[in-house]
């Protein structure tokens, strides 16, 4: 009986791990925002399934591309100065917990966004 319970637990564990593999990019799809508290401006990013991204700040927007490799997302493009100043281009570790997206660059700087539903 104990062997059967352990076997079932292991099977469930591996199914949970495998179900998460390769689906990280789907979790990113959609619109995310954060507000700059110093200015009150809202910064938005939208990840599309065709690997394009739209980045908006106030009334300005620009497009780029994105790709996922495990728990890292690479965001690239010819972004204008305002987008580069917001620190959203490059390669980031990412984590999604509920409606919160956290991006962390290689220097340890962390930026959090909230999903727009």
Secondary structure, 3 states (H helix, E strand, C coil): CHHHHHHHHHHHHHHHHHHHCCCHHHHHCEEEEEECCCCCCEEEEEECCCCEEEEEECCEEEEEEEEEECCEEEEECCCCHHHHHCCCCEEEEEEEECCEEEEECCCCCEEEEEEEC
